[in-house]
Amino acid sequence: MDAVQDFLTVPQAAAILGVTKVAIYQAIRDDRIPSELVFGRRVLRKEVVAAYQQRTEGVGPQGGRPKQVRRRGRPRTRPVPIAGVEKQPVGRPRKET
């Protein structure tokens, strides 16, 4: 059993998972991926990276949940009929020449 082949560095794990190094470090900090410190370098076991990849494979390329479409303003309860509306002037009245 070769110890070098059992571990991955953070950049290697990021390349395998298709995320950034920062995302791996945040997952380590949030205790979503266990890691070990070996000779001052943060390393991850290959089994842990494979298990994390299986857990997160349903997330997709966009990440997390989809954004909700925000609607502006309140919906009208009684819409105004367009045909019966007169156009009102807007702004300052024009000078008559």
C-alpha positions as CSV (number, residue, x, y, z in Angstrom):
1,M,0.0,0.0,0.0
2,D,1.6,3.2,-1.2
3,A,0.7,6.2,1.0
4,V,1.3,8.7,-1.9
5,Q,-1.3,7.0,-4.0
6,D,-3.9,7.0,-1.2
7,F,-4.0,10.8,-0.8
8,L,-4.8,13.8,-3.0
9,T,-3.7,17.4,-2.6
10,V,-6.3,20.1,-2.6
11,P,-5.6,21.2,-6.2
12,Q,-5.8,17.6,-7.4
13,A,-9.1,17.1,-5.6
14,A,-10.5,20.3,-7.0
15,A,-9.6,19.2,-10.6
16,I,-11.3,15.9,-10.1
17,L,-14.4,17.4,-8.6
18,G,-14.5,20.3,-11.1
19,V,-14.5,23.0,-8.5
20,T,-12.0,25.6,-7.3
21,K,-9.4,25.2,-4.6
22,V,-11.3,27.7,-2.5
23,A,-14.5,25.6,-2.7
24,I,-12.5,22.6,-1.4
25,Y,-11.0,24.6,1.5
26,Q,-14.5,25.9,2.4
27,A,-15.8,22.4,2.4
28,I,-12.9,21.3,4.7
29,R,-13.6,24.3,7.0
30,D,-17.4,23.4,7.1
31,D,-16.5,19.8,7.9
32,R,-18.1,18.5,4.7
33,I,-14.8,16.8,3.6
34,P,-12.4,15.4,6.2
35,S,-8.8,16.2,5.6
36,E,-5.4,15.6,7.2
37,L,-2.3,17.7,7.6
38,V,0.8,15.9,6.3
39,F,4.2,17.7,6.4
40,G,2.4,21.0,6.4
41,R,0.2,20.2,3.4
42,R,-3.6,19.6,3.5
43,V,-4.4,16.3,1.9
44,L,-7.6,14.3,1.3
45,R,-8.1,10.6,1.0
46,K,-9.2,9.4,-2.4
47,E,-12.1,7.5,-0.9
48,V,-13.4,10.7,0.8
49,V,-13.2,12.6,-2.5
50,A,-15.1,9.8,-4.3
51,A,-17.8,9.7,-1.7
52,Y,-18.1,13.5,-1.8
53,Q,-18.4,13.4,-5.6
54,Q,-21.2,10.9,-5.3
55,R,-23.0,13.0,-2.7
56,T,-22.8,16.1,-4.8
57,E,-23.3,14.7,-8.3
58,G,-27.0,15.8,-8.4
59,V,-26.2,19.4,-7.8
60,G,-25.3,20.2,-11.4
61,P,-23.0,22.7,-13.1
62,Q,-24.9,25.8,-11.8
63,G,-24.7,24.7,-8.2
64,G,-27.4,24.9,-5.5
65,R,-31.1,25.5,-5.9
66,P,-32.5,27.4,-8.9
67,K,-33.1,31.1,-8.6
68,Q,-36.7,32.2,-8.1
69,V,-38.0,34.8,-10.6
70,R,-39.0,38.0,-8.8
71,R,-42.0,39.8,-9.9
72,R,-42.2,43.5,-9.5
73,G,-45.1,45.3,-7.9
74,R,-48.5,44.0,-6.9
75,P,-50.7,42.3,-9.4
76,R,-53.7,44.4,-10.4
77,T,-57.0,43.1,-9.0
78,R,-59.0,45.2,-11.5
79,P,-57.0,45.9,-14.7
80,V,-57.8,49.2,-16.4
81,P,-59.3,48.8,-19.9
82,I,-56.9,50.2,-22.5
83,A,-59.5,51.5,-25.0
84,G,-61.1,53.8,-22.4
85,V,-57.9,55.4,-21.2
86,E,-56.9,58.9,-22.4
87,K,-53.2,59.6,-22.7
88,Q,-52.2,62.1,-20.1
89,P,-49.3,64.6,-20.7
90,V,-46.2,63.8,-18.6
91,G,-43.8,66.4,-17.3
92,R,-43.6,70.1,-17.7
93,P,-46.0,71.7,-20.2
94,R,-44.3,72.9,-23.5
95,K,-43.9,76.6,-24.3
96,E,-46.1,77.9,-26.9
97,T,-44.3,79.8,-29.6
